[in-house]
């Protein structure tokens, strides 16, 4: 709990005035509300004693006054709480997102996108936000209510107060205890529901197999069983939940009976006025609901702690790449890249790449080939400093990558990932991708180079066509072209292409390369590809296997070598001809 | 996740009448229990109403007459009634939950059974996530409507009627005053709904936007970082985040305003009762107890209003959900069995494709007058470009899809004249992915068919050489498979899918070979397993392995829906066409004659 409080304080301190309002008004609320039954006492005593109508009016106006005060005070307080709930939700989400946006691929490898998104939505909205403000301050409100209420009751009759509040602590205790049982019961329900989803998911995904072997009947039985299991679990859960719920809903009646019996006797004996009896009747009600809130706090608090921990777990990762304190600039127009004995390992044991050394001059096309998982993408991703090598160094124009201005470095890079990775926005904005220096001219030119122009004419909104959610769905090939255009639009001095032309047909790809070489003769290009005709034209081919460069050279020299490259090349050629690839 | 939100937007409106019509048959079997539930509800409500009446008695009779023993009796009765109420309420709740769960279980089974028989086209058009949402979340919101909303609203209604009845009986004048306030409350509630409902709907949309934004940018974070657009993306996230905050805060503040105003109305009601009632009590027209009773009723009076506002959300979700459920149930999209199916016999002669043409959509032909004959015991291979039609041949052969022209015959019988189960019984399908189901390996290999013995499964597995690694696992055949078999290697999964086919011992084998490359070691194991699987069986393979093609009795070369060449490997070489060009190349390469490739 303390950790939870420390974490929350980070955000609360930004809203000290709102918190102050809540606390002050909660206190005022408690005091004023405790006055209600008091006024009732006066009224009923007065009616019993037969006071004048003016007096009655006087007290009723007092009651009304209390009512108006409560209206204003409570509304202010509750409104501030509601505002704070929302604000906290906003802040949690904003903070965490900004934090993780600076983290390296090692983080993104560990957590699936779905998992991260759930933590940023469900955990925050459903569990944490309400608790972080209302959860805590409603409890404060409840405690203040109880304090002021009991204080008021004591002034009327101490003995009856003791009787009336006797069962209260017991209630809170029972609530907390039963909450654990509830949690277990619900666990079985959750598991039963997960099982149902599993059955459905696998059946529908593998429906072809199900149909091919005519196993629909068996699937229906399995599903039926799962549903029945869940039904039983739910009913059992309600049987437990129902007892606790019912108890909770009516435990206050016990208080009423106590007041009726003991308070009534006191009135008969003359130790208590009728008005006092009425007042106690009201106080009992006033005290019970806060008990719920206090109990809820403990239960919700536990869930809140779980959610906070899920968020803090993300904070355990630290950003690995930063702007160097004194960034160097790189001078010339072109970029010469050199890898010197570069190695990378995620955890210190297994290495993804090792002993990688090569040099590329401006205007060079370097192709990285090799089987799946041989380290090609790792090498490529180190160039824009997505992560740094654990061994060796990478230099640009002779200067170590780590000391260069990150901003400048990345500005000079055009990157085309394996998967297009576009965003829900217009095509134009996807190409510009938040770079103010990309001119409309650049957009047009790069779109043309990427062979996008002919595709765009199909859409009536052209460049302003919105893609993604609430937009059109581009075909794989179209997405690839936009992705390429995006890379080219920034006028890159360094082009990184990660196996991205899979969706483009051979003709389009050839055209793309032709134009590229023409327009950007000085750009250094790194390419991961399997396409035979693309790789053939490279100035340098690096053949990777299990994280190391096993062969290198031009296409012709590598064919003569008669090694791994030749094997891969011929296989690929064969496959392409037959149409298997 | 965001798709669920988007579908909420597009959901067709279902009227309450329509909803009622659909729910009625669902609830019909439980008429008795429902009646019981209603009775319990009435009794429980009555118990609730008696509370203030007993207090009135305590004040007016027992205390007034200093009758302590009378007071004790009243208190005991009060306690007794509350206990009875507790029990009644509990029973009522269990009863209702049982009905609700039972009805939903029936509905869920119905939905599943309906879906599982739909055609492949349906599954292509409906992502699994959407189907899961129908069967699980939509039915759940319907259940909540039933077990929460209906009983709450009904109970509240009975309570209000009861309270008003008692109050009117005791003093009609004060009751009238309260009744005058009712319209005020109703108007307030109406405007509250009208203003906040669209706000909350917009807030939910903004939430969906946030989920979509986060999903996209987290998935694409490497792109963002490489282009160094982190700052800009953070700014964008701020905007997306803010939009939800703004609209939802507005909505929540409206809620605060509304509820507090209603509370205040309660205060005003109490003041009015205290004034008029107080005057009457002073002139001894009514008793003090009556006054107290009225005040207690007023407090209970306002609860239903809060309940109603809370329930609106549930009602909306349920309506949207049930509209989707019932339109799904009304949707028919399946390949049907013929009315009088012909009897089938064991496979004897051949499978014949006779001028088969097929299009998934309209006249977009993916198969154009395809004809061939696959005799029993032969191994045929299908080869061609992606999208050329190979998978479609399998799809129409197994009647996953209906072809439009031509015929497909097995031993001379048109496959459309057979029962689907009989047709599919001929075949064993081995796909690229194994498709695992919840359960252990044994159940996966025999697809939960209890009639297949464990020995038979083990025997099949050992023929395929899968037995070794399965027995080597901690729980052997009883090992539970992790989600989608994540704990198995690619090669192991392939062997299991062969083993499964082996278990079912089909007469005809249909294989869709994997395209991804595996290490040569595993490749060797798979080759030999394949050989054993195919021994003595007729097979049709979509080939991605050169070896398959070389071993085939006949190769069918498909291009753009047509078979352009056919024959054995040798024959095709001699043909000197598309296929032979390819292998000439290989032959020359192997010999070391390197040529420039066009």
Contacts between the chains, C-beta under 8 A, distances in Angstrom:
chain1	res1	chain2	res2	distance
A	40	B	295	7.9
A	43	B	274	6.1
A	43	B	278	6.6
A	44	B	288	6.5
A	44	B	291	7.8
A	44	B	292	7.6
A	47	B	278	6.0
A	47	B	281	4.9
A	47	B	282	5.9
A	47	B	288	6.1
A	47	B	291	7.4
A	48	B	288	6.4
A	50	B	282	6.4
A	51	B	282	7.7
A	53	B	279	6.5
A	53	B	282	6.8
A	56	B	274	7.8
A	56	B	275	7.3
A	56	B	278	5.0
A	56	B	279	7.0
A	56	B	282	6.8
A	57	B	275	7.3
A	60	B	271	5.5
A	60	B	274	5.2
A	60	B	275	5.4
A	60	B	278	7.1
A	63	B	267	7.6
A	63	B	270	7.3
A	63	B	271	5.9
A	63	B	274	6.7
A	64	B	267	7.1
A	64	B	268	7.7
A	64	B	271	5.2
A	67	B	264	6.4
A	67	B	267	3.5
A	67	B	268	7.4
A	67	B	271	7.2
A	68	B	264	7.7
A	70	B	263	7.8
A	70	B	267	7.5
A	71	B	260	5.9
A	71	B	261	7.8
A	71	B	263	7.1
A	71	B	264	4.5
A	71	B	267	7.4
A	74	B	260	6.1
A	74	B	263	7.7
A	75	B	256	6.2
A	75	B	257	6.9
A	75	B	260	4.4
A	78	B	256	4.9
A	78	B	260	6.9
A	79	B	253	5.6
A	79	B	256	4.7
A	79	B	257	7.7
A	82	B	249	7.2
A	82	B	252	4.2
A	82	B	253	6.1
A	82	B	255	7.4
A	82	B	256	5.5
A	83	B	249	5.8
A	83	B	252	7.6
A	83	B	253	7.0
A	85	B	252	7.3
A	86	B	245	5.3
A	86	B	248	5.6
A	86	B	249	4.5
A	86	B	252	6.4
A	87	B	245	7.0
A	87	B	249	7.8
A	89	B	245	7.2
A	90	B	241	5.6
A	90	B	242	7.0
A	90	B	244	7.8
A	90	B	245	4.3
A	93	B	210	7.5
A	93	B	241	5.7
A	94	B	237	6.8
A	94	B	238	6.2
A	94	B	241	5.4
A	97	B	214	7.0
A	97	B	234	7.3
A	97	B	237	5.2
A	97	B	241	7.9
A	98	B	234	5.0
A	98	B	237	7.3
A	100	B	218	7.6
A	100	B	221	8.0
A	101	B	217	7.8
A	101	B	221	6.7
A	101	B	224	7.2
A	101	B	230	5.3
A	101	B	233	6.3
A	101	B	234	5.9
A	101	B	237	7.9
A	102	B	230	6.6
A	105	B	222	6.3
A	108	B	218	7.4
A	108	B	221	6.0
A	108	B	222	7.4
A	113	B	215	6.0
A	113	B	218	5.0
A	113	B	219	4.9
A	114	B	1	8.0
A	114	B	215	7.8
A	116	B	214	7.5
A	116	B	218	5.4
A	117	B	1	7.1
A	117	B	211	6.2
A	117	B	214	4.8
A	117	B	215	5.3
A	117	B	218	6.5
A	118	B	1	7.8
A	120	B	214	5.5
A	121	B	1	7.3
A	121	B	207	7.2
A	121	B	210	6.6
A	121	B	211	5.4
A	121	B	214	7.0
A	125	B	207	7.1
A	193	B	136	7.3
A	195	B	438	7.0
A	196	B	108	8.0
A	196	B	136	6.8
A	197	B	132	6.0
A	197	B	136	6.4
A	198	B	438	4.6
A	198	B	483	8.0
A	199	B	437	7.6
A	199	B	438	5.8
A	200	B	112	7.0
A	200	B	128	7.9
A	200	B	131	7.1
A	200	B	132	5.5
A	200	B	135	6.2
A	200	B	136	7.6
A	201	B	128	6.0
A	201	B	132	6.3
A	202	B	435	7.3
A	202	B	436	6.5
A	202	B	437	4.6
A	202	B	438	6.0
A	202	B	484	7.9
A	203	B	116	6.8
A	203	B	437	7.0
A	204	B	115	7.3
A	204	B	123	6.7
A	204	B	128	4.6
A	204	B	131	5.5
A	204	B	132	7.6
A	205	B	128	5.5
A	205	B	435	6.7
A	206	B	435	3.1
A	206	B	436	7.4
A	206	B	437	6.8
A	207	B	116	7.5
A	207	B	120	7.3
A	207	B	123	5.3
A	208	B	120	6.9
A	208	B	400	6.7
A	208	B	429	7.2
A	208	B	431	6.6
A	208	B	435	7.5
A	209	B	429	6.5
A	209	B	431	6.7
A	209	B	435	4.6
A	209	B	447	7.8
A	210	B	116	7.2
A	210	B	447	7.9
A	211	B	120	7.5
A	211	B	398	7.5
A	211	B	400	6.6
A	211	B	424	6.8
A	212	B	398	6.0
A	212	B	424	5.8
A	212	B	427	6.4
A	212	B	428	7.9
A	212	B	429	3.8
A	212	B	510	7.9
A	213	B	424	7.0
A	213	B	428	7.8
A	213	B	429	7.2
A	213	B	447	5.6
A	213	B	504	6.2
A	214	B	420	7.3
A	214	B	421	4.4
A	214	B	424	5.0
A	214	B	425	6.5
A	215	B	447	4.8
A	215	B	448	7.1
A	215	B	449	7.3
A	216	B	116	5.0
A	216	B	117	6.3
A	218	B	447	6.4
A	218	B	448	4.6
A	218	B	449	6.4
A	219	B	116	5.9
A	219	B	448	7.9
A	220	B	109	7.6
A	220	B	112	6.7
A	220	B	113	5.5
A	220	B	116	6.4
A	221	B	448	7.9
A	222	B	437	8.0
A	222	B	438	8.0
A	222	B	448	6.3
A	223	B	109	6.9
A	223	B	112	4.9
A	224	B	109	5.5
A	227	B	105	4.9
A	227	B	108	5.3
A	227	B	109	5.9
A	227	B	112	8.0
A	228	B	105	6.4
A	230	B	105	7.7
A	231	B	101	4.5
A	231	B	102	6.7
A	231	B	104	7.7
A	231	B	105	4.6
A	234	B	97	7.1
A	234	B	101	5.2
A	235	B	94	7.2
A	235	B	97	5.7
A	235	B	98	5.6
A	235	B	101	5.6
A	238	B	93	6.8
A	238	B	94	6.3
A	238	B	97	4.3
A	239	B	94	6.0
A	242	B	90	5.2
A	242	B	93	4.9
A	242	B	94	6.0
A	242	B	97	7.8
A	243	B	90	6.7
A	245	B	93	7.7
A	246	B	86	5.2
A	246	B	89	5.6
A	246	B	90	4.9
A	246	B	93	7.5
A	247	B	86	7.6
A	249	B	89	7.6
A	250	B	82	6.0
A	250	B	85	7.1
A	250	B	86	5.5
A	253	B	51	7.5
A	253	B	78	7.8
A	253	B	79	7.7
A	253	B	82	4.5
A	256	B	51	7.5
A	256	B	55	7.6
A	256	B	78	7.4
A	257	B	75	5.4
A	257	B	78	5.8
A	257	B	79	5.2
A	257	B	82	7.7
A	260	B	55	6.8
A	260	B	58	5.5
A	260	B	71	7.3
A	260	B	74	7.2
A	260	B	75	5.0
A	260	B	78	6.6
A	261	B	71	6.7
A	261	B	72	6.7
A	261	B	75	4.6
A	264	B	58	5.9
A	264	B	62	6.5
A	264	B	63	5.3
A	264	B	68	7.8
A	264	B	71	4.7
A	264	B	75	7.6
A	265	B	68	5.9
A	265	B	71	6.9
A	267	B	63	5.1
A	268	B	63	5.9
A	268	B	66	4.6
A	268	B	67	7.9
A	268	B	68	5.8
A	268	B	71	7.3
A	274	B	59	7.2
A	274	B	63	7.2
A	274	B	288	6.5
A	277	B	59	7.5
A	277	B	63	7.5
A	278	B	292	6.0
A	281	B	55	7.4
A	281	B	292	7.5
A	281	B	296	8.0
A	285	B	299	7.4
A	321	B	225	7.8
A	371	B	517	6.8
A	372	B	516	7.7
A	372	B	517	7.1
A	381	B	222	7.3
A	381	B	226	7.9
A	384	B	225	7.8
A	384	B	226	4.4
A	386	B	222	6.0
A	386	B	225	6.1
A	386	B	226	6.1
A	406	B	228	6.8
A	407	B	228	5.9
A	410	B	226	6.3
A	410	B	227	6.3
A	410	B	228	3.6
A	411	B	228	6.6
A	413	B	226	6.5
A	413	B	227	7.7
A	415	B	223	6.8
A	415	B	226	4.5
A	415	B	227	6.7
A	417	B	222	6.7
A	417	B	223	5.9
A	421	B	219	6.8
A	421	B	220	4.1
A	421	B	222	7.8
A	421	B	223	4.9
A	422	B	220	7.9
A	423	B	216	5.3
A	423	B	217	7.1
A	423	B	220	6.6
A	424	B	212	6.6
A	424	B	213	7.7
A	424	B	216	6.2
A	433	B	227	5.9
A	433	B	229	6.2
A	434	B	227	7.9
A	434	B	229	4.6
A	434	B	232	3.7
A	434	B	233	7.1
A	434	B	236	7.8
A	435	B	227	7.3
A	435	B	229	7.2
A	468	B	216	7.1
A	469	B	2	6.7
A	469	B	6	7.4
A	469	B	212	4.8
A	469	B	216	8.0
A	470	B	6	7.8
A	490	B	227	7.6
A	496	B	226	7.8
A	532	B	597	7.5
A	533	B	597	8.0
A	559	B	594	6.2
A	570	B	586	7.6
A	570	B	589	5.6
A	573	B	585	7.4
A	573	B	597	6.8
A	574	B	546	7.5
A	574	B	582	6.7
A	574	B	585	7.4
A	574	B	586	6.1
A	577	B	581	7.4
A	577	B	582	4.7
A	577	B	585	7.0
A	578	B	383	6.4
A	578	B	579	7.9
A	578	B	582	5.6
A	579	B	383	7.7
A	579	B	384	5.6
A	579	B	385	3.4
A	579	B	386	7.3
A	579	B	388	6.9
A	579	B	559	7.6
A	580	B	383	7.5
A	580	B	515	7.4
A	580	B	543	7.9
A	580	B	544	5.5
